[in-house]
Amino acid sequence: MSTGSSDTSTSEINTFKGQDSALRAGRLGTTGLLLSVLAASGPLMVVAGVMPTTFGVMGIVGQPLLFVILGVVLTLFSVGYAEMSRHVHNAGAFYAYISRGLGGTTGAGASAVALVAYSAMQVGIYGMFGFEVSGLFSTYLDISVAWWIPALVAILAVAVLAWLKIDLNARVLGVLLLIECLLVVIFDVAAISDPAKEGLSLHAFNPDTLTGAGLGTALCFCIAAFVGFEQAPVYAEETRRPQVVVARVMFLAVGFVALFFALSSWALTVASGPSGIIADAQKQSAGLLFHLTESRLGSTFTDVLHVLFVTGLFAAMLSFHNVVARYAFAMGRERLLPSAFGRTNNASGAPGTGSLLQTAISVVAVAAFAFTDDKPTGDPTAPVLHLFTWMGNVGALGIILLMATASLAVIVFFVRRGAGRAQLWRLISAGIAGIALLVIAGYTFKDFDVLVGAGPGSALSWVLPGVVILAALVGAGYGLFLKSADPVAHARIGLGNEAFQLEKAAGGRRTGLPTATGGTGGPGKPGGPGVRAGGRQDPKV
C-alpha cells in the first residue's frame, strides 16, 4: 500500500538546530495522511459502540441525519481551519493556530488542553481493548484473563510502533482501517438486502426524529465519532506539500466520516426497522451490530467481526498515540514542556521522548484503574464504563472546545493581517462553525452526568469536565509566567521551526524580543521585514 512516502535522504530538515530537533519531512502523501487520521475515528468502534448507545440510551431514531448535520458543521469548520493550515505548518496544530490568532498565552492554555484531551481519548480506548480481548480469550480459548493484562501488552506494542517511521505506522493503520471499513460495508449491504418488515425506510432522515430530551447528548456522542479529521495538521511537518495535502485530507476525512457513518447508522435502522431500532438497541446494547450480523451473515462472519473490532481499537490507539507524541514534541520545542521532549529519534525521525511520555501516562492510568478494580474477571464496570467512558468524554469535550477556539483564532488571524475581506466567506464559515461547536460544548457540560453514566448530582458531572478547564488554566498560567520570565520564548509559542529560521536569518541571535520600533530582533536590533510584533512571522495571505 502506498502511503506517499519519499526518500528522506534528500528531504530538507527545516531547522538549523539539527536532525534531532526536527520531524522528518516528506514522509507522508495524501493517502498515508488520510489513513492515519481516519484510523482515529475507529469506524467499527463507532458502529458497534457509539451508534447503539445513541439509539438505545438517547432514544434518537434520526442518528443518520445527525451525522449529516454534523458533517456540514465540521465542513464549515474545516474551511477556515484548512486555510490556516496553508500558512502555519506546526506539529502543535490546534495550539499553534490558536497562538497565531489569539496570542501565546491562550495558545499555551490550548496546548495543555490538547495534551490532556488526546491522552484521555487514547487511554480510554485501552479499557475497551482490554475488556474485548479478555472476552475473546474467554469465548474462544476458555481462558480467564484480567482486562488490564492485554491493555498493558497493547501499550507496549503501540510504544514500539510509535518509535518507528511514521510512513510505516501509516501502512499498519491503513491495513487495519481498510479491513474494518470493509466489514462494516458488508454489513450495510446485507442489511439493505434483507431489511426488516418496514423495508428500505428513510424515516431516520426525517427531521421529526430529532426530538426529545436526548438530542443534546446524542449530538455529543455523534461529534465524538468525527474526532480524527482535525489531526491532519499535526503531521504537516512530515507531509509532502503540506500547504496542499493537509487541507485536502481534512475535507476528504470529514466527507468520508459523515457519509460512512450516516449510511451505516441508517443500515442499522433498516435492519431493525425504524420502529424497532430503539428497543433492539436497549436490549442488545453494544451487541446490537453482532446480533444483526449473526442473523444475516452467520456466526463465522460475526466471529471475524469480533476479532477485527479489537484490531480497529488498536489502530485508534496507535493513531492517538502518534498525535500526543507530536504535541509533546512541539511543546518541548517551544519550552511549554522540558526541552528534552523537543527531540526526535536519529533513525526514524519520530518524536521518541514524546512517545515515551504518552506510554508512561497510559501505564499509570491503566494501572490505577486495575488496582481499584475489585470486580470479577469479565465484569466491564471498571475498564469500559469507567476508563473508556470517563476518559473518552473528557477527551471529546476538550477537542470540541479546541475546535471552537480555533474557529475564533482563524478569524482573528486573517483580520489582523488585513485579509478579512479577501477571506470573508471562510471567516463566516468559521464563525458559524464556532457558534455551533459552542452550543454542542454547552450540551456536553449540561449532560455530562448522562454521558458518563453517573447519577443526578454526582460529583463526576463537574469533576471530569473540570479536568479540561483546569488544564486550560494551568497552561495559560504557565504562558503568563513565561511571558514575564522569558519574553523571547513566549513570543515563539506557535512558531515552531519558523522561530529557528528567524534566528538563523539573524545570524544565530535569539529573536523575538519586542523592540521600541514594534518589531523583533536581537537586543537593540529592529525587527526585519516580514516579522510582526511578538515574534510572529507574517505569512503571505
Secondary structure, 3 states (H helix, E strand, C coil): CCCCCCCHHHCCCCCCCCHHHCCCCCCECHHHHHHHHHHCCCHHHHHHHHHHHHHHCCCCCCHHHHHHHHHHHHHHHHHHHHHHHCCCCCCCHHHHHHHHHHCHHHHHHHHHHHHHHHHHHHHHHHHHHHHHHHHHHHHHHCCCCCCHHHHHHHHHHHHHHHCCCHHHHHHHHHHHHHHHHHHHHHHHHHHHHCCCCCCCCCHHHCHHHCCCCCHHHHHHHHHHCCCCHHHHHHHHHHECCHHHHHHHHHHHHHHHHHHHHHHHHHHHHHHHCCCCHHHHHHHHHHHHHHHHHHHHHHHHHHHHHHHHHHHHHHHHHHHHHHHHHHHHHHHHHCCCCCHHHHCCCCCCCCCHHHHHHHHHHHHHHHHHHHHCCCCCCCCCHHHHHHHHHHHHHHHHHHHHHHHHHHHHHHHHHHHHCCCCCCCHHHHHHHHHHHHHHHHHHHHHHHCHHHHCCCCCCCCHHHHHHHHHHHHHHHHHHHHHHHHHHCHHHHHCCCCCHHHHHHHHHCCCCCCCEECCCCCEECCCCCCCCCECCCCCECCCC
